[in-house]
Amino acid sequence: MFTGIITHIGTVANIDKSGGDWKLFIQSSIAVDEIPVGASIACSGCCLTVIDKAPGWFAFNVSGETLSKTVIGKWSTGTRVNLEKAMKLGDELGGHIVTGHVDGLAVIESIKAEGDSHRLKISVPHAFALYMAPKGSVCLDGISLTVNEVEGNVFGVNIIPHTWTQTTLGEKNVGDSLNMEVDLLARYVARQMGKI
């Protein structure tokens, strides 16, 4: 489990595509002695298992299923990645409960400066529109965000300066895709209401 609070930015150092799955190497300032092999790290919102490590980097296997459902398939050497270590029992829940199981891709429709912040309009596939609610939560590229308004399958989020500069959101452009995880509570409410 994760909180959607980004603690580090990593960089894709290498991608080995020689097998059926990718082997992804990410450079990071996360202390390798804090993360055992077999542990989980959310990489731009996608929960990946550490399979190898050395000072300054971690390696992960990425399956064809993950490549088809996330933005990881578009990554290349030099891509910057939001990173979050898995929660420990007793950690502060500063964002919202995030599993690292990406539901699909969202697309940035517009970016507008608003005071010191930035207002983004995000579209999601129509099947996910029912999970979006004003003042509800959504996780985009691993970042826990509050939904401001919803119109059809498009919703708005306000990005404060800290989030804009301390995550990869400030590097995104209109038309870019983001890993999206819908709010866990919204998923179960929709299930109980017979909406899925």
C-alpha positions in Angstrom: 0.0 0.0 0.0 1.0 3.6 -0.7 -0.1 7.1 0.1 0.4 8.9 -3.2 2.9 11.2 -1.6 6.0 11.2 -3.8 9.3 11.0 -1.9 11.8 10.7 -4.7 12.3 11.2 -8.4 14.2 8.5 -10.2 15.5 8.2 -13.7 15.3 5.3 -16.1 19.0 4.2 -16.5 18.5 1.2 -18.8 15.8 -1.0 -20.2 16.6 -4.6 -21.2 14.0 -5.7 -23.7 15.7 -9.0 -24.7 13.2 -11.3 -22.9 9.4 -11.4 -23.1 9.3 -9.0 -20.2 11.3 -5.8 -19.7 14.0 -5.5 -17.1 13.9 -1.9 -15.9 16.7 -0.2 -14.1 15.9 3.0 -12.3 18.5 5.3 -10.7 17.3 6.7 -7.4 18.6 8.4 -4.2 16.5 5.9 -2.1 19.0 4.1 0.2 19.3 0.6 -1.1 19.7 -0.8 2.4 16.2 0.4 3.2 14.6 -1.7 0.5 15.1 -5.5 0.4 14.8 -7.5 -2.8 11.2 -8.5 -3.1 9.9 -5.2 -1.7 7.5 -3.0 -3.7 8.2 0.5 -5.0 5.5 2.6 -6.8 7.0 3.8 -10.0 4.8 6.7 -11.3 2.0 4.9 -9.5 2.7 1.4 -10.7 3.6 -1.1 -8.0 6.8 -2.9 -9.1 8.8 -5.6 -7.3 12.5 -5.0 -6.7 14.4 -7.9 -8.3 17.9 -6.6 -8.0 19.7 -3.5 -6.6 23.0 -1.9 -6.0 24.0 1.5 -4.6 22.2 4.1 -6.7 19.7 1.9 -8.6 17.0 -0.7 -8.4 15.8 -3.2 -11.1 12.3 -4.4 -11.8 10.6 -6.9 -14.1 7.8 -5.4 -16.1 5.3 -7.8 -17.7 3.6 -7.5 -21.0 0.3 -6.9 -19.1 1.8 -4.0 -17.2 3.3 -2.6 -20.4 -0.1 -2.7 -22.1 -2.0 -1.0 -19.3 0.5 1.7 -18.1 2.7 4.5 -19.5 5.8 2.4 -18.8 5.7 1.1 -22.3 6.5 4.6 -23.5 9.5 5.0 -21.2 13.1 5.3 -22.4 16.5 5.9 -21.0 16.4 9.3 -19.2 12.6 9.2 -18.4 12.0 10.7 -15.0 9.8 8.7 -12.7 7.9 9.5 -9.5 8.9 7.0 -6.7 7.3 6.1 -3.4 8.3 3.3 -1.0 5.6 1.1 0.3 4.0 2.1 3.6 4.9 0.5 6.9 2.4 -0.2 9.6 2.1 3.0 11.6 3.2 5.4 8.8 1.2 8.6 8.4 -1.4 8.4 5.7 -0.8 11.8 4.1 -2.5 11.3 0.8 -5.1 8.5 0.4 -4.9 4.7 0.2 -3.2 3.7 -3.1 -2.5 0.2 -4.1 -0.2 0.7 -7.1 -2.6 -1.2 -9.3 -3.1 1.1 -12.4 -6.6 1.1 -13.7 -5.9 2.7 -17.0 -4.6 5.8 -18.7 -5.8 9.4 -18.2 -4.9 12.1 -20.7 -4.1 15.8 -20.0 -6.5 17.9 -21.9 -5.4 21.3 -20.7 -2.9 23.0 -18.4 -3.6 26.6 -17.2 -1.6 28.7 -14.7 -3.9 29.8 -11.9 -2.2 32.1 -9.4 0.9 30.2 -8.3 -0.8 26.9 -9.0 -1.7 25.0 -12.2 -5.2 23.8 -13.2 -5.2 20.6 -15.2 -8.2 19.2 -17.0 -7.9 15.4 -17.3 -10.0 13.0 -19.4 -10.5 9.3 -18.5 -12.0 6.5 -20.5 -15.8 6.7 -20.1 -15.9 3.5 -18.1 -14.0 5.3 -15.3 -16.0 8.5 -15.2 -18.4 7.2 -12.5 -15.4 6.9 -10.1 -14.7 10.7 -10.3 -16.5 12.9 -7.8 -15.9 16.5 -6.7 -13.6 16.5 -3.6 -12.9 12.8 -4.1 -9.5 11.4 -4.7 -7.6 10.1 -7.7 -4.0 8.9 -8.2 -2.2 10.2 -11.3 1.4 9.0 -12.0 1.5 8.0 -8.3 0.4 11.4 -7.0 -2.6 11.6 -4.6 -4.8 14.4 -5.9 -8.2 15.9 -5.0 -10.8 16.1 -7.8 -12.1 19.7 -8.0 -14.9 19.3 -10.6 -16.3 16.7 -13.0 -18.0 17.1 -16.3 -18.7 13.8 -18.1 -15.4 12.0 -18.4 -13.3 15.1 -17.7 -12.3 16.3 -14.3 -10.1 19.1 -13.0 -7.3 19.1 -10.4 -5.4 22.0 -8.9 -1.6 21.4 -8.6 0.1 23.5 -5.9 3.6 24.8 -6.6 5.2 22.1 -4.3 3.6 19.3 -6.3 4.4 21.0 -9.6 8.1 21.2 -8.9 8.7 18.1 -6.7 7.0 15.6 -9.0 7.1 15.0 -12.8 3.8 16.8 -13.3 5.6 20.0 -14.1 7.3 18.3 -17.0 4.0 17.1 -18.7 2.3 18.6 -21.7 -1.2 18.6 -23.1 -1.9 15.2 -24.7 0.4 13.3 -22.4 -0.9 10.1 -20.8 -0.7 9.5 -17.0 -1.1 6.3 -15.0 -4.5 6.5 -13.2 -5.7 4.6 -10.2 -9.3 5.4 -9.1 -10.1 5.8 -5.4 -10.4 2.4 -3.7 -13.5 3.5 -1.8 -15.2 4.7 -5.0 -14.5 1.3 -6.5 -16.2 -0.6 -3.7 -19.2 1.9 -3.6 -19.7 1.5 -7.3 -19.6 -2.3 -6.9 -22.2 -2.2 -4.1 -24.4 0.0 -6.2 -24.2 -2.5 -9.1 -22.5 0.1 -11.3 -19.7 -2.3 -12.3 
